[in-house]
Amino acid sequence: AADEAVFSGLRSLRDMFKKDNQYRVLYLCFSRKRLIRLRETVSPEFESFIELFKNFSRPIGCYSEDDALFMIQRLSEAFPLEGRIMTQELAQLLCEVTGGHAGLMDAAFHSKTEDKWGQDNLAKTLISATGVWNECNSIWEGLDEDEQGAIYAISCGQTPGEEAAHWLEKSGLIKRDTTGAWQCVELL
């Protein structure tokens, strides 16, 4: 863990380069978890530092539908299998089941279940593959307790907490259906 003086120094450095109400130093942080959740105990210095990101934190979401369909096409070309034909309908279904999540799409193409994709429930077929299961588990383990609780609530037909739902929606792991109810990415 970084020393508290580092966080104070970073904030001070940013403040030193402020001119005409504009900051000239920019910090970019990439983390699977929100910054506030990276430490069990939050010191005043760390809290002061993460305050810099309070209104500017965004999760890295999944592919848009068009981008996901493009990536599915690219994956089907990169990993061709005899007997598998990637139809537009199958690509659309794969996009829906994975939610456009890059890791899930990649795991699907390495699942060795492709011969069953058109025969049965695609999500059920994919989740039986170790690589897809591991990717789902990795996503689940990367969520904090509130986010896991929100996904559980949605799967039980309940309303999730607002903050967790907002973050999960921006992450592409949940969305609203045509009735306005929350639904999870099918593989989760």
Backbone as CSV, one residue per row, in Angstrom:
resi,resn,N_x,N_y,N_z,CA_x,CA_y,CA_z,C_x,C_y,C_z
1,ALA,0.846,-1.187,0.000,0.000,0.000,0.000,0.884,1.241,0.000
2,ALA,0.454,2.199,-0.734,1.225,3.438,-0.832,1.158,4.204,0.486
3,ASP,2.230,4.899,0.781,2.316,5.710,1.978,1.335,6.877,1.874
4,GLU,0.780,7.285,2.982,-0.220,8.367,2.993,0.367,9.676,2.463
5,ALA,1.666,9.867,2.640,2.308,11.081,2.145,2.241,11.152,0.615
6,VAL,2.226,9.983,-0.033,2.133,9.950,-1.495,0.803,10.560,-1.938
7,PHE,-0.280,10.179,-1.266,-1.597,10.692,-1.653,-1.715,12.193,-1.392
8,SER,-1.183,12.635,-0.268,-1.179,14.080,0.017,-0.353,14.828,-1.027
9,GLY,0.791,14.247,-1.368,1.665,14.873,-2.357,1.020,14.950,-3.739
10,LEU,0.315,13.901,-4.147,-0.342,13.915,-5.454,-1.435,14.978,-5.520
11,ARG,-2.186,15.088,-4.450,-3.229,16.119,-4.428,-2.598,17.505,-4.432
12,SER,-1.560,17.692,-3.658,-0.875,18.991,-3.608,-0.276,19.344,-4.963
13,LEU,0.301,18.359,-5.631,0.877,18.583,-6.948,-0.196,19.052,-7.928
14,ARG,-1.325,18.420,-7.893,-2.422,18.830,-8.779,-2.837,20.273,-8.468
15,ASP,-2.938,20.604,-7.192,-3.351,21.950,-6.797,-2.315,23.014,-7.174
16,MET,-1.025,22.636,-7.174,0.036,23.586,-7.540,-0.064,24.007,-9.005
17,PHE,-0.593,23.138,-9.840,-0.664,23.425,-11.272,-2.054,23.856,-11.711
18,LYS,-2.751,24.514,-10.814,-4.065,25.057,-11.141,-3.887,26.511,-11.548
19,LYS,-4.445,26.857,-12.705,-4.336,28.224,-13.184,-5.667,28.610,-13.811
20,ASP,-6.144,29.779,-13.490,-7.414,30.276,-14.026,-8.544,29.264,-13.827
21,ASN,-8.563,28.677,-12.634,-9.607,27.714,-12.267,-9.585,26.441,-13.121
22,GLN,-8.473,26.172,-13.784,-8.335,24.945,-14.573,-7.102,24.185,-14.096
23,TYR,-7.292,22.895,-13.934,-6.179,22.049,-13.517,-5.352,21.662,-14.731
24,ARG,-4.048,21.666,-14.543,-3.145,21.333,-15.651,-2.474,19.971,-15.446
25,VAL,-2.829,19.296,-14.377,-2.334,17.951,-14.102,-3.555,17.042,-14.030
26,LEU,-3.448,15.913,-14.696,-4.554,14.967,-14.760,-4.062,13.601,-14.310
27,TYR,-4.834,12.961,-13.464,-4.511,11.610,-13.023,-5.533,10.654,-13.617
28,LEU,-5.053,9.544,-14.141,-5.924,8.482,-14.632,-5.649,7.238,-13.806
29,CYS,-6.685,6.674,-13.273,-6.556,5.441,-12.502,-7.458,4.397,-13.133
30,PHE,-6.936,3.207,-13.285,-7.726,2.092,-13.788,-7.727,1.015,-12.717
31,SER,-8.904,0.602,-12.352,-9.038,-0.396,-11.302,-10.308,-1.192,-11.551
32,ARG,-10.282,-2.460,-11.195,-11.488,-3.282,-11.308,-12.531,-2.832,-10.278
33,LYS,-12.058,-2.292,-9.180,-12.965,-1.860,-8.118,-12.938,-0.337,-8.012
34,ARG,-13.998,0.209,-7.436,-13.996,1.647,-7.173,-12.888,1.968,-6.194
35,LEU,-12.291,3.129,-6.346,-11.123,3.488,-5.542,-11.390,3.401,-4.047
36,ILE,-12.540,3.828,-3.610,-12.858,3.833,-2.180,-12.833,2.420,-1.604
37,ARG,-13.014,1.429,-2.458,-13.084,0.043,-1.993,-11.752,-0.694,-2.080
38,LEU,-10.689,0.019,-2.438,-9.383,-0.623,-2.572,-8.704,-0.859,-1.230
39,ARG,-9.133,-0.154,-0.214,-8.525,-0.289,1.104,-9.589,-0.601,2.140
40,GLU,-9.216,-1.427,3.091,-10.156,-1.746,4.163,-10.379,-0.544,5.070
41,THR,-9.293,0.151,5.392,-9.414,1.367,6.192,-8.992,2.546,5.327
42,VAL,-9.778,3.578,5.370,-9.536,4.753,4.529,-9.029,5.890,5.397
43,SER,-7.777,6.276,5.140,-7.176,7.379,5.883,-7.687,8.703,5.312
44,PRO,-7.579,9.783,6.066,-7.982,11.100,5.546,-7.205,11.476,4.285
45,GLU,-5.914,11.107,4.212,-5.110,11.437,3.035,-5.608,10.685,1.801
46,PHE,-5.914,9.393,1.968,-6.411,8.600,0.845,-7.789,9.108,0.419
47,GLU,-8.625,9.412,1.389,-9.963,9.934,1.077,-9.869,11.268,0.342
48,SER,-8.930,12.109,0.744,-8.718,13.393,0.073,-8.265,13.180,-1.368
49,PHE,-7.404,12.173,-1.581,-6.927,11.881,-2.929,-8.057,11.351,-3.813
50,ILE,-8.833,10.404,-3.322,-9.885,9.821,-4.162,-11.026,10.808,-4.402
51,GLU,-11.082,11.828,-3.591,-12.064,12.898,-3.814,-11.837,13.555,-5.181
52,LEU,-10.602,13.515,-5.660,-10.284,14.070,-6.985,-11.058,13.355,-8.090
53,PHE,-11.440,12.111,-7.850,-12.074,11.286,-8.874,-13.585,11.150,-8.666
54,LYS,-14.081,11.717,-7.586,-15.465,11.489,-7.174,-16.479,11.664,-8.307
55,ASN,-16.408,12.732,-9.022,-17.397,12.998,-10.072,-16.936,12.538,-11.451
56,PHE,-15.821,11.850,-11.501,-15.259,11.478,-12.800,-14.972,9.989,-12.929
57,SER,-15.522,9.179,-12.061,-15.294,7.735,-12.112,-16.296,7.083,-13.043
58,ARG,-15.772,6.238,-13.916,-16.619,5.520,-14.865,-16.124,4.086,-14.968
59,PRO,-17.014,3.143,-14.939,-16.566,1.764,-15.166,-16.266,1.560,-16.643
60,ILE,-15.392,0.634,-16.912,-15.145,0.265,-18.301,-16.211,-0.756,-18.650
61,GLY,-17.077,-0.370,-19.539,-18.225,-1.210,-19.855,-17.953,-2.245,-20.920
62,CYS,-19.000,-2.903,-21.298,-18.938,-3.926,-22.338,-19.037,-3.254,-23.706
63,TYR,-18.844,-4.050,-24.753,-18.991,-3.538,-26.104,-20.432,-3.101,-26.359
64,SER,-20.610,-2.090,-27.198,-21.948,-1.756,-27.686,-22.403,-2.933,-28.551
65,GLU,-23.677,-2.989,-28.864,-24.179,-4.112,-29.655,-23.469,-4.210,-31.005
66,ASP,-23.315,-3.084,-31.687,-22.646,-3.106,-32.997,-21.195,-3.575,-32.876
67,ASP,-20.493,-3.069,-31.863,-19.105,-3.472,-31.668,-19.002,-4.943,-31.274
68,ALA,-19.934,-5.409,-30.437,-19.931,-6.819,-30.030,-20.171,-7.720,-31.240
69,LEU,-21.117,-7.346,-32.084,-21.380,-8.146,-33.286,-20.165,-8.161,-34.207
70,PHE,-19.479,-7.023,-34.304,-18.258,-6.952,-35.103,-17.186,-7.881,-34.518
71,MET,-17.014,-7.850,-33.197,-16.014,-8.699,-32.549,-16.366,-10.176,-32.685
72,ILE,-17.647,-10.515,-32.591,-18.065,-11.902,-32.781,-17.714,-12.365,-34.188
73,GLN,-17.938,-11.505,-35.162,-17.573,-11.842,-36.539,-16.065,-12.053,-36.662
74,ARG,-15.294,-11.152,-36.044,-13.830,-11.270,-36.080,-13.367,-12.550,-35.381
75,LEU,-13.967,-12.867,-34.237,-13.596,-14.087,-33.521,-13.941,-15.330,-34.333
76,SER,-15.091,-15.307,-35.002,-15.480,-16.473,-35.802,-14.538,-16.660,-36.998
77,GLU,-13.975,-15.574,-37.495,-12.991,-15.666,-38.577,-11.622,-16.101,-38.049
78,ALA,-11.271,-15.641,-36.868,-9.976,-15.970,-36.281,-9.924,-17.401,-35.765
79,PHE,-11.068,-17.911,-35.327,-11.141,-19.257,-34.774,-12.206,-20.072,-35.502
80,PRO,-11.967,-20.326,-36.793,-12.979,-21.061,-37.561,-13.033,-22.524,-37.126
81,LEU,-14.234,-23.058,-37.090,-14.411,-24.465,-36.762,-15.208,-25.134,-37.869
82,GLU,-14.790,-26.297,-38.213,-15.493,-27.035,-39.243,-16.924,-27.299,-38.771
83,GLY,-17.857,-26.989,-39.635,-19.263,-27.237,-39.315,-19.958,-26.082,-38.621
84,ARG,-19.195,-25.100,-38.135,-19.845,-23.961,-37.468,-20.010,-22.831,-38.466
85,ILE,-21.218,-22.380,-38.607,-21.489,-21.235,-39.463,-22.038,-20.135,-38.568
86,MET,-21.354,-19.003,-38.559,-21.793,-17.892,-37.720,-22.838,-17.092,-38.480
87,THR,-24.092,-17.411,-38.243,-25.186,-16.676,-38.865,-25.421,-15.384,-38.098
88,GLN,-26.132,-14.467,-38.696,-26.472,-13.213,-38.016,-27.309,-13.493,-36.764
89,GLU,-28.215,-14.477,-36.859,-29.070,-14.832,-35.719,-28.237,-15.391,-34.568
90,LEU,-27.278,-16.258,-34.888,-26.426,-16.835,-33.854,-25.528,-15.764,-33.241
91,ALA,-24.994,-14.885,-34.066,-24.163,-13.786,-33.556,-24.974,-12.894,-32.620
92,GLN,-26.203,-12.602,-32.994,-27.080,-11.779,-32.160,-27.365,-12.465,-30.823
93,LEU,-27.619,-13.765,-30.873,-27.886,-14.526,-29.650,-26.649,-14.558,-28.755
94,LEU,-25.496,-14.758,-29.349,-24.250,-14.767,-28.579,-24.005,-13.400,-27.946
95,CYS,-24.316,-12.361,-28.666,-24.190,-11.000,-28.149,-25.108,-10.804,-26.945
96,GLU,-26.343,-11.261,-27.050,-27.306,-11.114,-25.947,-26.881,-11.918,-24.725
97,VAL,-26.459,-13.148,-24.936,-26.104,-14.030,-23.821,-24.877,-13.522,-23.078
98,THR,-23.891,-12.990,-23.806,-22.665,-12.502,-23.171,-22.777,-11.050,-22.727
99,GLY,-23.797,-10.360,-23.192,-23.953,-8.953,-22.857,-22.905,-8.073,-23.523
100,GLY,-22.198,-8.613,-24.512,-21.142,-7.842,-25.162,-19.874,-7.772,-24.326
101,HIS,-19.776,-8.629,-23.314,-18.603,-8.649,-22.447,-17.464,-9.347,-23.182
102,ALA,-16.363,-8.638,-23.367,-15.242,-9.144,-24.174,-14.723,-10.479,-23.663
103,GLY,-14.548,-10.610,-22.371,-14.021,-11.853,-21.808,-14.947,-13.026,-22.028
104,LEU,-16.254,-12.785,-21.912,-17.224,-13.864,-22.123,-17.293,-14.265,-23.592
105,MET,-17.215,-13.284,-24.485,-17.227,-13.614,-25.909,-15.994,-14.445,-26.270
106,ASP,-14.843,-14.033,-25.781,-13.613,-14.768,-26.060,-13.693,-16.177,-25.477
107,ALA,-14.161,-16.299,-24.245,-14.276,-17.615,-23.614,-15.250,-18.501,-24.387
108,ALA,-16.319,-17.914,-24.913,-17.291,-18.688,-25.696,-16.621,-19.303,-26.916
109,PHE,-15.743,-18.551,-27.571,-15.086,-19.059,-28.780,-13.991,-20.074,-28.472
110,HIS,-13.619,-20.208,-27.230,-12.630,-21.208,-26.824,-13.272,-22.310,-25.974
111,SER,-14.589,-22.368,-25.969,-15.310,-23.276,-25.068,-15.432,-24.704,-25.571
112,LYS,-15.179,-24.915,-26.840,-15.332,-26.237,-27.465,-16.771,-26.754,-27.341
113,THR,-17.717,-25.825,-27.308,-19.137,-26.195,-27.257,-19.870,-25.734,-28.509
114,GLU,-19.131,-25.199,-29.467,-19.742,-24.565,-30.631,-20.666,-25.485,-31.406
115,ASP,-20.399,-26.798,-31.384,-21.248,-27.733,-32.125,-22.654,-27.816,-31.530
116,LYS,-22.829,-27.295,-30.307,-24.136,-27.335,-29.635,-24.827,-25.974,-29.591
117,TRP,-24.208,-24.945,-30.154,-24.739,-23.592,-30.028,-26.135,-23.444,-30.600
118,GLY,-26.447,-24.112,-31.639,-27.765,-23.955,-32.251,-28.794,-24.951,-31.761
119,GLN,-28.393,-25.901,-30.910,-29.267,-26.996,-30.520,-30.033,-26.756,-29.224
120,ASP,-29.480,-26.014,-28.318,-30.037,-25.924,-26.973,-29.955,-24.477,-26.496
121,ASN,-30.327,-24.265,-25.280,-30.192,-22.971,-24.635,-28.713,-22.582,-24.651
122,LEU,-28.369,-21.515,-25.344,-26.970,-21.132,-25.526,-26.286,-20.839,-24.194
123,ALA,-26.950,-20.122,-23.300,-26.339,-19.806,-22.007,-26.039,-21.078,-21.234
124,LYS,-26.967,-22.009,-21.236,-26.773,-23.282,-20.530,-25.602,-24.053,-21.134
125,THR,-25.511,-24.043,-22.452,-24.402,-24.719,-23.135,-23.074,-24.074,-22.775
126,LEU,-23.015,-22.744,-22.815,-21.754,-22.045,-22.556,-21.305,-22.181,-21.108
127,ILE,-22.233,-22.080,-20.178,-21.847,-22.098,-18.762,-21.282,-23.453,-18.360
128,SER,-21.562,-24.476,-19.151,-21.004,-25.800,-18.859,-19.524,-25.890,-19.217
129,ALA,-19.009,-24.931,-19.969,-17.600,-24.923,-20.360,-16.765,-24.269,-19.259
130,THR,-15.677,-24.895,-18.917,-14.823,-24.423,-17.820,-14.364,-22.980,-18.022
131,GLY,-13.911,-22.638,-19.224,-13.408,-21.289,-19.475,-14.468,-20.217,-19.302
132,VAL,-15.689,-20.508,-19.747,-16.792,-19.552,-19.596,-17.154,-19.433,-18.127
133,TRP,-17.229,-20.568,-17.434,-17.533,-20.566,-15.999,-16.472,-19.743,-15.247
134,ASN,-15.208,-19.950,-15.585,-14.132,-19.216,-14.916,-14.235,-17.716,-15.173
135,GLU,-14.607,-17.333,-16.395,-14.762,-15.910,-16.708,-15.930,-15.316,-15.921
136,CYS,-17.030,-16.045,-15.840,-18.179,-15.580,-15.038,-17.780,-15.430,-13.579
137,ASN,-17.019,-16.401,-13.077,-16.560,-16.348,-11.694,-15.631,-15.165,-11.471
138,SER,-14.776,-14.894,-12.446,-13.865,-13.755,-12.349,-14.646,-12.440,-12.282
139,ILE,-15.678,-12.335,-13.092,-16.532,-11.137,-13.050,-17.187,-11.028,-11.687
140,TRP,-17.760,-12.132,-11.207,-18.453,-12.150,-9.917,-17.501,-11.758,-8.790
141,GLU,-16.306,-12.337,-8.771,-15.340,-12.048,-7.714,-14.861,-10.601,-7.762
142,GLY,-14.911,-9.978,-8.930,-14.493,-8.587,-9.072,-15.528,-7.586,-8.572
143,LEU,-16.727,-8.071,-8.285,-17.788,-7.194,-7.788,-17.690,-7.070,-6.275
144,ASP,-18.071,-5.926,-5.761,-18.098,-5.794,-4.309,-19.411,-6.387,-3.777
145,GLU,-19.531,-6.413,-2.474,-20.675,-7.042,-1.818,-22.016,-6.426,-2.251
146,ASP,-22.064,-5.112,-2.363,-23.300,-4.432,-2.776,-23.684,-4.805,-4.205
147,GLU,-22.693,-4.901,-5.075,-22.959,-5.245,-6.474,-23.411,-6.699,-6.603
148,GLN,-22.779,-7.584,-5.848,-23.220,-8.977,-5.846,-24.649,-9.078,-5.316
149,GLY,-24.935,-8.313,-4.254,-26.288,-8.292,-3.692,-27.308,-7.781,-4.687
150,ALA,-26.912,-6.790,-5.486,-27.822,-6.230,-6.496,-28.120,-7.265,-7.577
151,ILE,-27.110,-7.991,-8.014,-27.333,-9.032,-9.026,-28.214,-10.135,-8.459
152,TYR,-27.974,-10.506,-7.211,-28.814,-11.521,-6.568,-30.259,-11.034,-6.471
153,ALA,-30.439,-9.776,-6.071,-31.791,-9.208,-5.956,-32.500,-9.245,-7.308
154,ILE,-31.810,-8.861,-8.358,-32.408,-8.861,-9.698,-32.801,-10.278,-10.100
155,SER,-31.922,-11.238,-9.815,-32.225,-12.628,-10.188,-33.423,-13.170,-9.412
156,CYS,-33.734,-12.554,-8.277,-34.903,-12.961,-7.478,-36.122,-12.085,-7.770
157,GLY,-36.003,-11.203,-8.771,-37.122,-10.344,-9.139,-37.318,-9.152,-8.223
158,GLN,-36.299,-8.823,-7.436,-36.374,-7.700,-6.517,-35.654,-6.487,-7.106
159,THR,-35.877,-5.347,-6.484,-35.239,-4.112,-6.924,-33.877,-3.978,-6.253
160,PRO,-32.827,-3.759,-7.031,-31.490,-3.628,-6.441,-31.282,-2.240,-5.848
161,GLY,-30.225,-2.105,-5.050,-29.843,-0.804,-4.530,-29.475,0.131,-5.675
162,GLU,-29.819,1.405,-5.518,-29.657,2.371,-6.602,-28.202,2.567,-7.029
163,GLU,-27.296,2.754,-6.067,-25.897,3.008,-6.404,-25.268,1.799,-7.096
164,ALA,-25.488,0.609,-6.552,-24.924,-0.608,-7.159,-25.519,-0.829,-8.544
165,ALA,-26.826,-0.609,-8.696,-27.480,-0.797,-9.996,-26.904,0.174,-11.022
166,HIS,-26.673,1.405,-10.611,-26.106,2.402,-11.527,-24.735,1.947,-12.025
167,TRP,-23.885,1.509,-11.103,-22.533,1.082,-11.468,-22.575,-0.168,-12.352
168,LEU,-23.437,-1.125,-12.001,-23.554,-2.360,-12.789,-24.099,-2.083,-14.183
169,GLU,-25.032,-1.140,-14.279,-25.572,-0.784,-15.594,-24.481,-0.159,-16.460
170,LYS,-23.712,0.753,-15.882,-22.630,1.388,-16.629,-21.555,0.373,-17.012
171,SER,-21.406,-0.677,-16.203,-20.450,-1.743,-16.501,-20.967,-2.688,-17.569
172,GLY,-22.255,-2.609,-17.865,-22.849,-3.484,-18.874,-23.263,-4.837,-18.340
173,LEU,-23.311,-4.990,-17.027,-23.662,-6.281,-16.455,-25.158,-6.428,-16.187
174,ILE,-25.873,-5.307,-16.128,-27.332,-5.340,-16.026,-27.906,-4.298,-16.977
175,LYS,-29.161,-4.483,-17.322,-29.854,-3.510,-18.162,-31.340,-3.621,-17.878
176,ARG,-32.079,-2.660,-18.393,-33.533,-2.701,-18.236,-34.140,-3.398,-19.446
177,ASP,-35.171,-4.205,-19.185,-35.860,-4.854,-20.301,-36.935,-3.917,-20.834
178,THR,-37.751,-4.412,-21.745,-38.754,-3.557,-22.389,-39.810,-3.055,-21.412
179,THR,-39.974,-3.735,-20.274,-40.956,-3.299,-19.273,-40.346,-2.338,-18.254
180,GLY,-39.022,-2.148,-18.330,-38.349,-1.274,-17.374,-37.761,-2.016,-16.193
181,ALA,-37.983,-3.324,-16.123,-37.429,-4.126,-15.026,-35.954,-4.417,-15.304
182,TRP,-35.184,-4.562,-14.237,-33.769,-4.891,-14.379,-33.604,-6.336,-14.796
183,GLN,-32.591,-6.586,-15.614,-32.205,-7.972,-15.934,-30.691,-8.025,-16.021
184,CYS,-30.145,-9.192,-15.674,-28.698,-9.393,-15.702,-28.268,-9.953,-17.041
185,VAL,-26.994,-9.808,-17.339,-26.423,-10.528,-18.472,-26.738,-11.989,-18.228
186,GLU,-27.209,-12.674,-19.235,-27.743,-14.017,-19.050,-26.758,-14.993,-18.411
187,LEU,-25.497,-14.884,-18.748,-24.518,-15.818,-18.180,-24.206,-15.560,-16.718
188,LEU,-24.575,-14.394,-16.196,-24.329,-14.141,-14.774,-25.495,-14.644,-13.964
